[in-house]
Amino acid sequence: MERKKRRVAVFDVDGTIFRSSLLIQLVNRLIENGAFPKETRKVYERDYEKWLNREGDYQEYIHAVVEAFNMHLKGVHYGALADAAEEVVEEQWKRVYRYTRGLIKDLKERDYYLLAVSHSPKTVLDKFCPRMGFNKAYGMVYEIGPQECFTGVVLEEHLILNKAAIVKRAAEKESLTLAHSIGVGDTETDIPFLEMVARPICFNPNMKLYRYARRMKWEVIVERKDVVYEL
């Protein structure tokens, strides 16, 4: 007898659930712990200042952080990354948005399969997402070489960067249906999977996603301080 397929809800994580970026917090902790050199900050500090002053784009800042992470990961022991991820999540896992926290709770009670799709390292996602009630999380996976040290190689990068392909794979592997499915994202990188779901929600979207959402007549939800409203 064929197993009944479960409804699925797909969430981006950084800026959608977590109020910052798990990768940013992870890089900062790796520097504090001495696993990354202090000079690592030089790679992204200019873009960070520009973003703080609203003179630059947040995506440029994130890309600079990703560059810094990839630049210094090679040779780092897996344990150092795992420990930093554990520390970050232990301290900050409650720093989430009220709207998505409530939505996750509601969907969990309605027996939705909760799927997290992110470009943050899977090591930190695997510590954060279970605390939020997710069934599975997809993120960036890095090759580990001799002595359990990272080689600097990203495994299946082409797949992880394609969120629509990840959702398709998960649906087939976990016997999920996209009927009545829900997707929540905050940037244009989430558009591919938002186009796949029955109910796309653009939460605190950046300008590129906001403009696309308006054309597609998707839901746009904004949380500001203690107020949640729909545009």
GUVEXMI-990653 format. One record per residue: residue number from 0; residue in three letters; x negated, y negated, z negated of N, C-alpha, C, O in turn. Coordinates in steps of 0.2 Angstrom, whole numbers. Layout:
BEGIN
R;i;aa;n_xx;n_yy;n_zz;ca_xx;ca_yy;ca_zz;c_xx;c_yy;c_zz;o_xx;o_yy;o_zz
R;NUM;ALA;X;Y;Z;X;Y;Z;X;Y;Z;X;Y;Z;
...
***
This chain:
BEGIN
R;i;aa;n_xx;n_yy;n_zz;ca_xx;ca_yy;ca_zz;c_xx;c_yy;c_zz;o_xx;o_yy;o_zz
R;0;MET;-4;6;0;0;0;0;-4;-6;0;-9;-7;-4;
R;1;GLU;-3;-11;5;-7;-17;5;-6;-21;-1;-1;-23;-3;
R;2;ARG;-12;-24;-4;-12;-28;-9;-9;-35;-8;-10;-38;-2;
R;3;LYS;-4;-37;-12;-1;-44;-11;-6;-49;-11;-10;-50;-16;
R;4;LYS;-6;-54;-7;-11;-59;-6;-9;-65;-11;-3;-67;-12;
R;5;ARG;-14;-68;-15;-13;-73;-20;-14;-80;-16;-18;-81;-11;
R;6;ARG;-10;-84;-19;-11;-91;-17;-17;-94;-19;-20;-92;-24;
R;7;VAL;-20;-99;-15;-27;-101;-17;-27;-109;-18;-23;-112;-14;
R;8;ALA;-31;-111;-22;-32;-119;-23;-39;-120;-22;-43;-117;-26;
R;9;VAL;-41;-124;-18;-48;-125;-16;-50;-132;-19;-47;-137;-17;
R;10;PHE;-55;-133;-23;-58;-139;-26;-65;-140;-24;-69;-136;-25;
R;11;ASP;-66;-147;-22;-73;-149;-23;-74;-150;-30;-70;-151;-34;
R;12;VAL;-81;-151;-32;-82;-152;-39;-84;-159;-41;-81;-162;-45;
R;13;ASP;-90;-161;-38;-93;-167;-40;-89;-173;-38;-87;-174;-32;
R;14;GLY;-87;-177;-42;-83;-183;-41;-75;-181;-40;-71;-186;-39;
R;15;THR;-74;-175;-40;-67;-173;-39;-64;-170;-46;-59;-171;-48;
R;16;ILE;-69;-166;-49;-67;-163;-56;-72;-166;-61;-70;-170;-65;
R;17;PHE;-78;-165;-60;-84;-168;-64;-84;-176;-62;-85;-177;-56;
R;18;ARG;-84;-180;-67;-84;-187;-66;-91;-190;-64;-92;-196;-63;
R;19;SER;-96;-186;-63;-102;-188;-60;-104;-183;-55;-100;-180;-52;
R;20;SER;-111;-181;-54;-113;-176;-50;-117;-171;-54;-122;-173;-57;
R;21;LEU;-115;-165;-54;-119;-160;-57;-126;-160;-55;-131;-158;-59;
R;22;LEU;-128;-161;-48;-134;-161;-46;-138;-167;-49;-144;-166;-51;
R;23;ILE;-135;-173;-49;-139;-178;-52;-141;-177;-59;-146;-178;-61;
R;24;GLN;-136;-174;-63;-137;-173;-70;-143;-167;-71;-147;-167;-75;
R;25;LEU;-143;-163;-66;-147;-157;-66;-154;-160;-65;-159;-158;-68;
R;26;VAL;-155;-164;-60;-162;-167;-58;-164;-171;-64;-170;-170;-66;
R;27;ASN;-160;-175;-67;-162;-179;-73;-165;-174;-78;-170;-176;-82;
R;28;ARG;-161;-169;-80;-163;-165;-85;-170;-161;-83;-174;-160;-88;
R;29;LEU;-171;-159;-77;-177;-156;-75;-183;-160;-76;-188;-158;-78;
R;30;ILE;-182;-167;-75;-187;-172;-76;-188;-172;-84;-194;-172;-86;
R;31;GLU;-183;-173;-87;-184;-174;-95;-187;-167;-98;-191;-168;-102;
R;32;ASN;-186;-161;-95;-189;-155;-98;-196;-154;-95;-199;-149;-97;
R;33;GLY;-198;-158;-90;-205;-157;-88;-205;-152;-82;-211;-151;-80;
R;34;ALA;-200;-149;-80;-200;-145;-74;-201;-148;-68;-204;-146;-63;
R;35;PHE;-199;-155;-67;-200;-159;-61;-204;-165;-64;-204;-167;-70;
R;36;PRO;-209;-167;-60;-213;-173;-62;-209;-179;-63;-204;-180;-59;
R;37;LYS;-211;-184;-67;-208;-190;-68;-207;-194;-61;-202;-198;-60;
R;38;GLU;-212;-193;-57;-212;-197;-50;-206;-195;-46;-205;-198;-41;
R;39;THR;-202;-190;-48;-197;-187;-44;-192;-193;-43;-189;-194;-38;
R;40;ARG;-191;-197;-48;-186;-203;-48;-187;-208;-43;-183;-211;-40;
R;41;LYS;-194;-208;-41;-195;-213;-36;-192;-212;-29;-191;-216;-25;
R;42;VAL;-190;-205;-28;-187;-203;-22;-180;-206;-21;-178;-208;-15;
R;43;TYR;-177;-207;-26;-170;-209;-26;-168;-216;-30;-163;-218;-30;
R;44;GLU;-173;-219;-34;-172;-224;-38;-170;-231;-34;-165;-234;-36;
R;45;ARG;-172;-231;-28;-170;-237;-24;-163;-237;-22;-159;-242;-22;
R;46;ASP;-161;-231;-19;-154;-230;-17;-149;-230;-23;-144;-232;-22;
R;47;TYR;-152;-228;-29;-148;-228;-35;-146;-236;-37;-141;-237;-38;
R;48;GLU;-152;-240;-36;-151;-247;-38;-146;-250;-33;-142;-254;-35;
R;49;LYS;-147;-249;-27;-143;-252;-21;-135;-250;-23;-131;-254;-22;
R;50;TRP;-134;-243;-25;-127;-241;-26;-125;-245;-32;-119;-247;-32;
R;51;LEU;-129;-245;-38;-126;-249;-44;-124;-256;-42;-120;-258;-45;
R;52;ASN;-128;-259;-38;-127;-266;-36;-122;-267;-30;-120;-272;-28;
R;53;ARG;-119;-261;-28;-114;-261;-23;-116;-264;-17;-113;-267;-13;
R;54;GLU;-123;-263;-15;-126;-265;-9;-127;-259;-5;-129;-260;1;
R;55;GLY;-127;-253;-7;-128;-247;-4;-122;-242;-4;-118;-243;-8;
R;56;ASP;-123;-236;-1;-118;-231;-1;-119;-226;-6;-125;-224;-6;
R;57;TYR;-114;-223;-9;-115;-218;-14;-118;-211;-10;-122;-208;-13;
R;58;GLN;-116;-210;-4;-118;-204;-1;-126;-205;1;-129;-200;1;
R;59;GLU;-128;-211;2;-135;-212;3;-139;-210;-3;-145;-207;-3;
R;60;TYR;-136;-212;-9;-139;-210;-15;-140;-203;-17;-145;-200;-19;
R;61;ILE;-134;-200;-15;-134;-192;-16;-139;-189;-12;-142;-184;-14;
R;62;HIS;-139;-191;-6;-144;-188;-1;-151;-189;-3;-155;-184;-2;
R;63;ALA;-152;-194;-6;-159;-195;-9;-161;-191;-15;-166;-188;-16;
R;64;VAL;-155;-189;-19;-156;-185;-25;-157;-178;-22;-161;-174;-25;
R;65;VAL;-153;-176;-17;-154;-169;-14;-161;-168;-11;-165;-163;-12;
R;66;GLU;-164;-174;-8;-171;-174;-5;-176;-173;-11;-181;-169;-10;
R;67;ALA;-175;-176;-16;-179;-176;-22;-179;-168;-25;-184;-166;-27;
R;68;PHE;-173;-166;-26;-172;-159;-28;-176;-154;-24;-180;-150;-26;
R;69;ASN;-175;-154;-17;-178;-149;-13;-185;-150;-12;-189;-145;-11;
R;70;MET;-188;-156;-13;-195;-158;-13;-199;-155;-19;-205;-153;-18;
R;71;HIS;-196;-154;-25;-199;-152;-30;-197;-145;-33;-200;-143;-38;
R;72;LEU;-192;-142;-30;-190;-136;-32;-195;-130;-31;-196;-125;-36;
R;73;LYS;-199;-130;-26;-204;-125;-25;-209;-124;-30;-212;-129;-33;
R;74;GLY;-209;-118;-33;-214;-116;-38;-211;-116;-45;-214;-114;-50;
R;75;VAL;-205;-119;-46;-202;-120;-52;-199;-113;-54;-196;-109;-50;
R;76;HIS;-200;-111;-60;-197;-104;-62;-189;-105;-63;-187;-110;-65;
R;77;TYR;-186;-99;-61;-179;-99;-61;-176;-100;-68;-171;-104;-69;
R;78;GLY;-180;-98;-73;-178;-99;-80;-177;-107;-82;-173;-109;-86;
R;79;ALA;-182;-111;-79;-182;-118;-80;-176;-121;-78;-173;-126;-81;
R;80;LEU;-174;-119;-72;-168;-122;-69;-161;-119;-72;-157;-123;-74;
R;81;ALA;-161;-113;-74;-155;-110;-78;-155;-114;-85;-149;-115;-87;
R;82;ASP;-160;-115;-88;-160;-118;-95;-157;-125;-94;-153;-127;-98;
R;83;ALA;-160;-129;-89;-158;-136;-88;-150;-136;-86;-147;-140;-89;
R;84;ALA;-148;-131;-82;-141;-131;-80;-137;-129;-86;-131;-133;-87;
R;85;GLU;-139;-125;-91;-135;-123;-97;-135;-129;-101;-129;-131;-104;
R;86;GLU;-140;-133;-102;-140;-139;-106;-135;-144;-104;-131;-147;-107;
R;87;VAL;-136;-145;-97;-131;-151;-94;-124;-149;-95;-120;-153;-97;
R;88;VAL;-122;-143;-94;-115;-140;-94;-113;-140;-101;-107;-142;-103;
R;89;GLU;-117;-138;-106;-115;-138;-113;-113;-145;-115;-109;-146;-119;
R;90;GLU;-117;-150;-113;-116;-157;-116;-111;-160;-112;-107;-164;-115;
R;91;GLN;-110;-159;-106;-106;-163;-101;-99;-160;-98;-96;-163;-94;
R;92;TRP;-98;-154;-100;-93;-150;-96;-86;-153;-97;-81;-152;-93;
R;93;LYS;-85;-157;-102;-78;-160;-104;-78;-167;-100;-72;-170;-100;
R;94;ARG;-83;-169;-97;-83;-176;-94;-79;-175;-87;-83;-176;-82;
R;95;VAL;-73;-174;-87;-69;-172;-81;-63;-177;-80;-62;-181;-85;
R;96;TYR;-60;-177;-74;-55;-182;-73;-48;-178;-76;-48;-172;-76;
R;97;ARG;-44;-183;-79;-38;-180;-82;-33;-177;-76;-30;-172;-78;
R;98;TYR;-33;-180;-71;-28;-178;-65;-30;-171;-63;-26;-166;-63;
R;99;THR;-36;-170;-61;-38;-163;-59;-39;-158;-64;-37;-152;-63;
R;100;ARG;-40;-160;-70;-40;-155;-76;-33;-153;-77;-32;-147;-78;
R;101;GLY;-28;-157;-77;-21;-155;-78;-19;-151;-72;-15;-146;-73;
R;102;LEU;-21;-153;-66;-19;-149;-60;-22;-142;-60;-18;-137;-59;
R;103;ILE;-28;-141;-62;-31;-134;-63;-27;-130;-68;-26;-124;-67;
R;104;LYS;-25;-133;-74;-22;-130;-79;-15;-127;-76;-13;-122;-78;
R;105;ASP;-12;-132;-73;-5;-130;-70;-5;-124;-65;-1;-120;-65;
R;106;LEU;-10;-125;-60;-11;-120;-55;-13;-113;-58;-11;-108;-56;
R;107;LYS;-17;-113;-63;-19;-107;-67;-13;-104;-70;-13;-97;-69;
R;108;GLU;-9;-107;-73;-3;-105;-76;2;-102;-70;6;-97;-72;
R;109;ARG;1;-104;-64;6;-102;-59;2;-96;-55;4;-95;-49;
R;110;ASP;-3;-94;-57;-7;-88;-55;-10;-90;-48;-11;-85;-44;
R;111;TYR;-12;-96;-47;-16;-97;-41;-23;-95;-42;-26;-95;-48;
R;112;TYR;-26;-93;-37;-34;-91;-37;-37;-98;-36;-36;-101;-31;
R;113;LEU;-41;-99;-41;-45;-106;-41;-52;-105;-38;-56;-101;-40;
R;114;LEU;-53;-108;-32;-59;-108;-29;-63;-115;-29;-60;-120;-26;
R;115;ALA;-69;-115;-31;-73;-121;-31;-78;-120;-25;-82;-115;-24;
R;116;VAL;-79;-126;-21;-83;-126;-15;-87;-132;-16;-84;-138;-15;
R;117;SER;-94;-132;-17;-98;-138;-18;-105;-137;-15;-107;-131;-13;
R;118;HIS;-108;-143;-14;-115;-143;-12;-120;-143;-17;-126;-144;-16;
R;119;SER;-118;-143;-24;-122;-142;-29;-125;-135;-30;-122;-131;-27;
R;120;PRO;-131;-135;-33;-134;-128;-34;-129;-123;-38;-125;-125;-42;
R;121;LYS;-128;-117;-35;-124;-112;-38;-126;-110;-45;-121;-109;-49;
R;122;THR;-132;-111;-47;-134;-110;-54;-130;-114;-59;-128;-111;-64;
R;123;VAL;-129;-120;-57;-126;-125;-62;-118;-124;-61;-114;-125;-66;
R;124;LEU;-116;-123;-55;-109;-121;-54;-106;-115;-58;-101;-115;-61;
R;125;ASP;-110;-110;-58;-109;-104;-62;-108;-105;-69;-105;-100;-72;
R;126;LYS;-111;-110;-72;-110;-112;-79;-104;-116;-80;-101;-116;-85;
R;127;PHE;-103;-121;-75;-98;-126;-76;-91;-123;-74;-86;-124;-78;
R;128;CYS;-90;-120;-69;-84;-118;-66;-80;-113;-70;-74;-114;-71;
R;129;PRO;-83;-108;-73;-79;-103;-77;-76;-107;-83;-71;-105;-85;
R;130;ARG;-79;-112;-86;-76;-116;-91;-70;-119;-89;-66;-121;-94;
R;131;MET;-69;-121;-83;-64;-125;-81;-58;-120;-78;-53;-122;-77;
R;132;GLY;-60;-113;-78;-55;-108;-77;-55;-106;-70;-50;-102;-67;
R;133;PHE;-60;-107;-66;-61;-105;-59;-62;-98;-58;-66;-95;-63;
R;134;ASN;-60;-95;-53;-61;-88;-52;-68;-87;-48;-71;-82;-49;
R;135;LYS;-69;-91;-44;-76;-91;-40;-78;-98;-38;-74;-102;-37;
R;136;ALA;-85;-98;-38;-88;-104;-35;-93;-103;-30;-97;-98;-31;
R;137;TYR;-93;-107;-25;-98;-107;-20;-102;-113;-20;-100;-118;-21;
R;138;GLY;-109;-112;-20;-114;-118;-20;-120;-116;-16;-121;-111;-13;
R;139;MET;-125;-120;-17;-131;-119;-13;-135;-114;-17;-136;-114;-23;
R;140;VAL;-138;-109;-14;-142;-104;-16;-149;-104;-14;-150;-105;-8;
R;141;TYR;-154;-104;-18;-161;-105;-16;-165;-98;-17;-164;-95;-22;
R;142;GLU;-169;-97;-13;-173;-91;-13;-178;-91;-19;-181;-96;-20;
R;143;ILE;-178;-85;-22;-183;-84;-27;-188;-79;-25;-187;-73;-23;
R;144;GLY;-195;-81;-26;-200;-77;-24;-204;-73;-30;-200;-72;-35;
R;145;PRO;-210;-72;-29;-214;-68;-34;-214;-72;-41;-213;-78;-41;
R;146;GLN;-214;-69;-46;-214;-71;-53;-208;-76;-54;-208;-80;-59;
R;147;GLU;-202;-74;-51;-196;-78;-52;-196;-85;-51;-193;-89;-54;
R;148;CYS;-201;-87;-46;-201;-94;-45;-198;-96;-38;-198;-91;-33;
R;149;PHE;-195;-102;-37;-192;-104;-31;-197;-105;-25;-202;-107;-26;
R;150;THR;-195;-103;-19;-199;-103;-13;-198;-110;-10;-202;-112;-6;
R;151;GLY;-192;-113;-11;-190;-119;-8;-185;-118;-2;-183;-123;1;
R;152;VAL;-184;-112;-1;-180;-110;5;-172;-109;3;-171;-107;-3;
R;153;VAL;-168;-112;7;-161;-112;5;-158;-106;9;-159;-105;15;
R;154;LEU;-154;-102;5;-151;-96;8;-144;-98;11;-140;-101;8;
R;155;GLU;-143;-96;17;-137;-97;21;-134;-104;21;-129;-105;20;
R;156;GLU;-139;-108;22;-138;-116;21;-132;-118;26;-128;-122;25;
R;157;HIS;-132;-115;32;-127;-116;37;-120;-115;35;-115;-118;37;
R;158;LEU;-120;-109;31;-113;-107;29;-111;-112;23;-105;-114;23;
R;159;ILE;-115;-113;18;-113;-117;12;-111;-124;14;-107;-127;11;
R;160;LEU;-115;-127;19;-113;-134;21;-106;-134;25;-104;-139;26;
R;161;ASN;-104;-128;27;-97;-128;31;-92;-125;26;-91;-119;26;
R;162;LYS;-89;-130;23;-84;-128;18;-78;-124;21;-75;-120;17;
R;163;ALA;-76;-126;27;-71;-122;30;-72;-115;31;-68;-110;30;
R;164;ALA;-79;-113;33;-81;-107;34;-81;-103;27;-79;-97;27;
R;165;ILE;-83;-106;22;-83;-103;15;-76;-101;13;-75;-96;10;
R;166;VAL;-71;-106;14;-64;-104;12;-61;-98;16;-58;-94;14;
R;167;LYS;-63;-98;23;-61;-93;27;-64;-86;24;-60;-81;24;
R;168;ARG;-70;-86;23;-74;-80;20;-70;-78;13;-69;-72;12;
R;169;ALA;-69;-83;9;-66;-81;2;-59;-78;3;-57;-74;0;
R;170;ALA;-55;-81;8;-49;-79;9;-48;-71;11;-44;-68;9;
R;171;GLU;-53;-70;16;-53;-63;18;-56;-58;13;-53;-53;12;
R;172;LYS;-61;-60;9;-64;-56;4;-60;-55;-2;-60;-49;-5;
R;173;GLU;-56;-60;-4;-52;-60;-10;-45;-58;-9;-41;-58;-14;
R;174;SER;-43;-57;-3;-36;-56;-1;-32;-62;-3;-27;-61;-7;
R;175;LEU;-33;-68;0;-30;-74;-2;-26;-76;4;-27;-75;10;
R;176;THR;-20;-80;3;-16;-83;8;-16;-90;8;-17;-93;2;
R;177;LEU;-17;-93;13;-17;-101;14;-10;-104;14;-9;-110;14;
R;178;ALA;-5;-99;14;2;-101;13;3;-104;6;1;-101;1;
R;179;HIS;6;-110;6;7;-114;-1;0;-116;-4;0;-117;-10;
R;180;SER;-5;-116;0;-12;-117;-3;-13;-125;-4;-9;-129;-1;
R;181;ILE;-17;-126;-9;-19;-133;-11;-26;-134;-10;-30;-130;-12;
R;182;GLY;-28;-140;-8;-35;-142;-8;-36;-149;-10;-32;-154;-9;
R;183;VAL;-42;-150;-14;-43;-157;-17;-50;-158;-16;-55;-155;-17;
R;184;GLY;-51;-164;-13;-58;-167;-11;-58;-174;-12;-53;-178;-12;
R;185;ASP;-65;-177;-11;-65;-184;-12;-70;-187;-7;-70;-194;-7;
R;186;THR;-73;-184;-2;-77;-187;3;-75;-183;10;-72;-178;10;
R;187;GLU;-78;-186;15;-77;-184;22;-80;-176;23;-77;-173;27;
R;188;THR;-84;-174;19;-87;-167;19;-82;-162;17;-82;-156;19;
R;189;ASP;-76;-165;14;-71;-160;12;-65;-159;17;-61;-155;17;
R;190;ILE;-66;-164;22;-60;-164;28;-59;-157;31;-54;-155;31;
R;191;PRO;-65;-153;32;-64;-146;36;-59;-142;32;-55;-138;34;
R;192;PHE;-60;-141;25;-56;-137;21;-49;-140;19;-44;-136;19;
R;193;LEU;-49;-147;19;-42;-150;18;-38;-149;24;-32;-148;23;
R;194;GLU;-41;-148;30;-37;-147;36;-34;-140;36;-29;-139;39;
R;195;MET;-36;-135;32;-34;-129;32;-28;-127;27;-25;-123;28;
R;196;VAL;-28;-131;22;-23;-130;17;-16;-133;18;-16;-137;22;
R;197;ALA;-11;-130;15;-4;-132;16;-3;-139;13;1;-143;15;
R;198;ARG;-7;-141;7;-6;-147;3;-13;-150;2;-16;-149;-3;
R;199;PRO;-15;-154;6;-22;-157;5;-21;-164;1;-16;-168;2;
R;200;ILE;-25;-164;-4;-25;-170;-9;-32;-173;-9;-37;-170;-10;
R;201;CYS;-32;-180;-7;-38;-184;-7;-38;-188;-14;-34;-192;-15;
R;202;PHE;-43;-185;-18;-43;-188;-25;-49;-193;-25;-55;-191;-24;
R;203;ASN;-47;-199;-27;-53;-204;-28;-57;-204;-21;-63;-204;-22;
R;204;PRO;-54;-205;-16;-58;-204;-9;-62;-210;-8;-61;-215;-10;
R;205;ASN;-68;-208;-4;-72;-213;-2;-69;-216;5;-63;-214;7;
R;206;MET;-71;-221;7;-68;-225;13;-67;-220;19;-61;-221;22;
R;207;LYS;-72;-216;21;-71;-212;27;-65;-207;26;-61;-206;30;
R;208;LEU;-65;-204;20;-59;-199;19;-53;-203;18;-48;-200;20;
R;209;TYR;-53;-209;15;-47;-212;14;-43;-214;21;-37;-213;22;
R;210;ARG;-47;-217;25;-45;-218;32;-42;-212;36;-37;-213;39;
R;211;TYR;-46;-207;35;-43;-201;38;-37;-198;35;-32;-196;39;
R;212;ALA;-37;-199;29;-31;-197;25;-24;-201;27;-19;-198;28;
R;213;ARG;-25;-207;28;-20;-212;30;-17;-210;37;-11;-210;38;
R;214;ARG;-22;-208;41;-20;-206;48;-16;-199;48;-11;-199;52;
R;215;MET;-18;-195;44;-15;-188;43;-9;-188;38;-6;-183;38;
R;216;LYS;-8;-194;35;-3;-194;30;-3;-189;24;1;-186;22;
R;217;TRP;-10;-188;22;-11;-184;17;-10;-188;10;-10;-194;10;
R;218;GLU;-9;-184;5;-8;-187;-2;-15;-190;-4;-20;-188;-3;
R;219;VAL;-15;-196;-7;-20;-200;-9;-19;-202;-17;-15;-206;-18;
R;220;ILE;-23;-199;-21;-22;-200;-28;-28;-203;-31;-34;-201;-29;
R;221;VAL;-27;-208;-35;-33;-212;-38;-32;-212;-46;-26;-213;-48;
R;222;GLU;-37;-210;-49;-37;-211;-57;-42;-217;-59;-48;-216;-57;
R;223;ARG;-39;-221;-62;-43;-227;-64;-42;-228;-72;-36;-230;-74;
R;224;LYS;-47;-228;-76;-47;-228;-83;-42;-223;-85;-43;-217;-84;
R;225;ASP;-36;-225;-88;-31;-220;-91;-25;-220;-86;-20;-218;-89;
R;226;VAL;-26;-222;-80;-20;-223;-76;-21;-218;-69;-26;-219;-66;
R;227;VAL;-16;-214;-68;-16;-210;-61;-11;-213;-57;-5;-213;-59;
R;228;TYR;-12;-214;-51;-7;-217;-46;-8;-214;-39;-14;-213;-37;
R;229;GLU;-3;-214;-35;-3;-212;-29;-2;-218;-24;2;-222;-25;
R;230;LEU;-7;-218;-19;-7;-223;-14;-2;-222;-8;-2;-225;-3;
***
